[in-house]
Amino acid sequence: MPGRAAARPVLVAAAALAVALACWIAACNSSGAPATPASTTQAMTRLLGHAPTGAAATVAKTGVLTVAVDAAYPPQSSIDPSSKELVGFNIDVADRIGALLQAKVRFVTPVWDKIPLALRKGEANVAVDSLPITASASAGVAFTTPYVYQNAAVAVLSGGAPLTSAADLQGTTVGVVAQSVYQLWLQNLGTVTVRPFDSESDAADALRAGSIGGLMTAQADGWQLIDGGAPFELRGPFFYQPLGLATARGQLDLIAVLNAALARLRADGTLAGLSEKWYGGHDITKRSAGVPRYQP
């Protein structure tokens, strides 16, 4: 049949890439011995089975991977006040990817909502910035497989109500950061009084004062509040969003090598270790069983 014949080259290419990926993850060469690529071009060619094209070719030629991050979101990425250097989970992930590709990592720091534009304009090759893999966020960009999962939790005062489901939130006034995914999700329930705030710290102050019954935020942000001394407990998670690395659309070779790098970092425990380092011993690289996905 014509459809089967047309699909065969794609299937063959996918199978070849899978074989290359399996060996690359295991860090082996044709004899089964450990192998370290001598250059970015060699690393990418070994994986892809052909010379890299598009943005991947640019990275290979220059030996530089330009990474976009927002520098104001600890522990993901921020500027250390002492060293004045970028630090954080996403910084470490980007550095590990660069090492696997034998590429030097160069960071650029547009504000969060300008990152897709920086990718489309070629100012960065990839964003390692905890971007949600959603239809609305993907205009002009493409995503890798997820590298972390962002759970939505509700912070309550210590000893507060044991909220375990969306139904338990009925009749509760819940604070959120204005225009956040948490505001959208709660408003769609139609049974919760939603109170938007300009910042998470303002919402946390309102919860401390008892003027709201809960604060919906990322589970990791809730952990930070508690570690910082806030008298809160977390309820949930209520939903999750997968987060991925992002490139400009059409960069198939770059997406392929980034996915391979992420797979290797998962397989050898590096991703989980970095998560535990930056998120107080918690592993956010695995999806919580039974938690539904929300895609605005």
Number of C-alpha atoms within 10 A of each C-alpha: 5 6 7 9 9 10 10 11 11 11 12 11 13 13 12 15 18 15 14 20 23 16 18 22 18 16 16 15 15 8 7 10 10 12 15 15 16 10 15 26 23 18 22 28 20 19 24 23 14 12 16 25 16 12 22 23 18 16 22 23 14 12 18 18 26 22 26 30 27 25 24 14 14 18 19 23 22 21 16 13 8 6 8 9 10 20 18 21 23 27 22 20 22 24 19 19 22 22 14 23 27 22 23 17 19 15 21 17 19 17 13 17 10 12 26 25 16 21 23 16 11 14 15 25 25 29 29 26 25 23 22 22 20 16 9 9 15 17 13 14 20 21 23 20 18 20 22 22 22 25 24 26 27 26 31 26 20 12 9 14 14 12 19 14 13 15 11 13 20 14 11 14 17 26 29 27 20 16 11 12 19 25 19 14 16 19 13 10 13 10 16 18 18 22 16 19 16 11 11 20 12 15 24 25 13 17 22 18 11 12 13 21 22 32 29 30 25 22 23 19 20 25 19 16 18 14 12 9 8 18 15 23 20 23 22 18 23 21 21 21 24 22 22 24 28 29 31 26 15 13 16 18 21 25 23 19 23 25 21 26 22 24 19 21 21 17 13 12 11 16 25 20 17 21 23 16 15 19 20 12 12 15 19 20 20 15 18 14 6 9 15 14 15 16 15 11
